[in-house]
């Protein structure tokens, strides 16, 4: 797919400058975030609930509008985009959601093909006239996530783990240059969580697509990422490889130490 | 377990709700007052029952004479046509109007415009609207159809807008995050969530339009209503019975049909 790894990695890099977000004036959720995320590998963002992890990730594909700052991706400042330009930027950013967010009444195949909705006109979407190559690709992705036989099932008949596999297939269907995962495992049991992380990391790795994962499970973050960003109080308080993440960092990120002793 | 003390007795587990008590007392008093001003007496009620018995007696047996049946069939067919046409056009118009009224999909000015339109459609009983259209476009089925289209919009568009406002926005957001256009979000994120309910509303409205289409004839809007009204006026109660039985049969068939529709689209 990619001509040369170094160019594709550069093209997929993300730069966040002075990002600031407040939902209520005077109560900032994100305070002056500055980050450069390389165009490859897995970046995990950890931190307590309510610290702005989710807001940060949702600012990137503009499901949330930042108050101030720049988010540079593929030559665009995502913060300034609107209308068609914003939609075109979103097409290249896949998202895996906490509660899977499949359209429950659509089939698995329709949900996966939704990843192509940025490319087809409304009448074709209405008649489900997707490109044959896209349908082929959707079947391959379903095989890759282990749901080859589920294409015609309705999404509401699937288990949580199966739904998240469809969610991953939908994101990859976009042929993305970046994948955002917002707490992809927090609605799943521990074993399924690991399976989902393995699938996501493997498939993204095969395509050399960078992944930014919000995750509150520190063990999963350490196990699957190359880089951990620790957030607390709306700020980045740790940034480095998993091996460098020590107990005193965790104490700073999550506050206190008593919760670690039982682990 | 332990003995009941005086402290236990003074603790009240249920607070008295005085506004509600006053509400019920007020309602009761008003009903008594209304009854007294309308001059409804026991004596009159008993005499009325007597008349009712005579009326019921003359309803049976129904009149199945061929000329009556032919007259009735013509009127009924027209009623069914009015109902189906009004429902079809009403559904087609309700879809965009209902969408445009959903506050979670469109800007405020548009939803308020659409809501006002819906409120106007709902403000009058179909019979009053039918009278207006009979005056505007003349006697006949057209007036009935137009009247029922208006009431269909008032019902379907309002409930459709509410269904859209209750849908799961996370599913819609996920589709939006793929870079889908507004119309594609509508087609793949919104409609799948609400279309089954929309079909349900449409089926219910067909039911309701069939009932109403037998009425609009009374004011000149076409259909069986005129025949039925004339039969009442002429004291042809046996023919009235025939028409009533036919209407009951149609409503039952439509009930089965709409139940089937809902199952198919659930």
Interface residues (C-beta under 8 A of the other chain):
Chain A: X61 X63 X87 X88 X89 X90 X91 X92 X93 X94 X95 X97 X99 X101 X102 X103 X104 X105 X106 X110 X114 X115 X116 X117 X118 X120 X122 X125 X126 X167 X170 X174
Chain B: X168 X170 X171 X173 X174 X175 X176 X177 X178 X179 X180 X181 X183 X184 X185 X186 X187 X188 X189 X192 X193 X196
